[in-house]
Amino acid sequence: MAKKRKPDQPPASAPARPPEPFADDLFAAEIGGVMETDLHGLRLDEARAEIERFIHAAFIAGERAGRIVHGRGAGALRQETHRLLAAYQKNGIVAAYRDAQDSGQIGGVTVFALSTGK
């Protein structure tokens, strides 16, 4: 007779899922308490300069994570934010980034973790 398991438990044969890299830093950025910049009202060229200034400031300050509020709109600011974060990730400054997962922030806020920090 097979042993019954509780519905909220994964099957015994399911492999353990490794934690998302920098999950703690990304979660901290999502709930606040980290440096943040808001791009609302900025043109794309202004937003690009602000994102670069912000990432450099956070990195120099030794922050572990940050938040970029770009809003939903047409998605141009989000795309540029992700493009720049990907470039900084390739250069080793940004360790990870993603859209915020909170229902009120999805698509309007991007959180990131820096490669070095306090």
C-alpha positions as CSV (number, residue, x, y, z in Angstrom):
1,M,0.0,0.0,0.0
2,A,1.4,3.4,-1.0
3,K,2.1,6.0,1.6
4,K,-0.2,9.0,1.4
5,R,1.4,12.4,1.2
6,K,-0.1,15.8,2.1
7,P,-1.3,17.8,-0.9
8,D,1.1,20.6,-0.2
9,Q,4.2,18.4,-0.1
10,P,6.1,17.7,-3.4
11,P,6.4,14.1,-4.4
12,A,9.4,12.3,-2.8
13,S,11.0,11.8,-6.3
14,A,11.0,15.6,-7.1
15,P,14.5,17.0,-7.0
16,A,15.2,19.9,-4.7
17,R,15.0,23.1,-6.7
18,P,18.2,25.2,-6.2
19,P,17.6,28.7,-4.9
20,E,17.6,31.5,-7.4
21,P,21.0,33.2,-7.5
22,F,20.9,36.5,-5.4
23,A,17.3,35.7,-4.4
24,D,17.7,37.4,-1.0
25,D,19.0,40.6,-2.6
26,L,16.4,40.7,-5.3
27,F,13.6,40.1,-2.7
28,A,15.0,42.9,-0.5
29,A,15.0,45.2,-3.4
30,E,11.4,44.3,-4.2
31,I,10.1,45.1,-0.7
32,G,12.1,48.3,-0.3
33,G,14.8,49.6,1.9
34,V,17.3,49.9,-0.9
35,M,18.3,52.7,-3.2
36,E,15.6,53.5,-5.8
37,T,15.2,55.7,-8.8
38,D,12.0,56.7,-10.5
39,L,12.0,57.3,-14.3
40,H,8.5,58.6,-14.6
41,G,8.3,61.7,-16.7
42,L,11.8,61.2,-18.2
43,R,12.4,61.0,-22.0
44,L,14.4,57.9,-23.1
45,D,17.7,59.7,-23.3
46,E,17.2,61.3,-19.9
47,A,16.2,57.9,-18.5
48,R,19.3,56.2,-19.9
49,A,21.5,58.8,-18.3
50,E,19.7,58.4,-14.9
51,I,19.9,54.6,-15.0
52,E,23.6,54.7,-15.6
53,R,24.2,57.4,-12.9
54,F,22.0,55.3,-10.5
55,I,23.8,52.0,-11.1
56,H,27.2,53.7,-10.7
57,A,26.1,55.4,-7.5
58,A,24.7,52.2,-6.0
59,F,27.9,50.3,-6.9
60,I,30.2,52.9,-5.5
61,A,28.1,53.1,-2.3
62,G,28.6,49.4,-1.9
63,E,24.9,48.6,-2.1
64,R,23.8,45.0,-2.7
65,A,20.6,45.8,-4.7
66,G,18.4,48.5,-6.1
67,R,15.1,49.3,-7.6
68,I,14.3,51.1,-10.9
69,V,10.7,52.3,-11.2
70,H,9.9,52.8,-14.8
71,G,6.1,52.4,-15.0
72,R,4.2,50.2,-17.4
73,G,3.3,52.6,-20.3
74,A,4.4,51.5,-23.7
75,G,7.3,49.6,-22.3
76,A,10.1,51.6,-23.8
77,L,11.6,52.6,-20.4
78,R,11.4,49.0,-19.2
79,Q,13.1,47.7,-22.3
80,E,15.9,50.3,-22.0
81,T,16.3,49.5,-18.3
82,H,16.7,45.8,-19.1
83,R,19.0,46.5,-22.0
84,L,21.3,48.6,-19.8
85,L,21.2,46.1,-16.9
86,A,22.1,43.3,-19.3
87,A,25.1,45.3,-20.5
88,Y,26.2,45.9,-16.9
89,Q,25.7,42.2,-16.1
90,K,27.9,41.3,-19.0
91,N,30.6,43.7,-17.6
92,G,30.3,42.0,-14.2
93,I,28.7,45.0,-12.3
94,V,25.2,43.6,-12.1
95,A,24.8,40.1,-10.8
96,A,21.1,39.6,-11.6
97,Y,18.0,41.5,-12.5
98,R,14.3,40.8,-13.0
99,D,10.8,42.4,-13.0
100,A,9.4,42.8,-9.5
101,Q,7.1,39.9,-8.7
102,D,4.6,41.8,-6.5
103,S,1.2,42.1,-8.2
104,G,1.3,45.9,-7.9
105,Q,4.7,46.2,-9.4
106,I,4.8,43.6,-12.2
107,G,6.0,45.3,-15.4
108,G,6.5,48.7,-13.7
109,V,9.5,48.0,-11.5
110,T,12.8,46.2,-12.1
111,V,14.9,45.0,-9.3
112,F,18.6,44.2,-9.5
113,A,21.5,42.8,-7.4
114,L,25.0,44.1,-7.7
115,S,28.0,41.8,-8.0
116,T,29.8,43.3,-5.0
117,G,28.4,44.9,-1.9
118,K,28.5,45.4,1.8
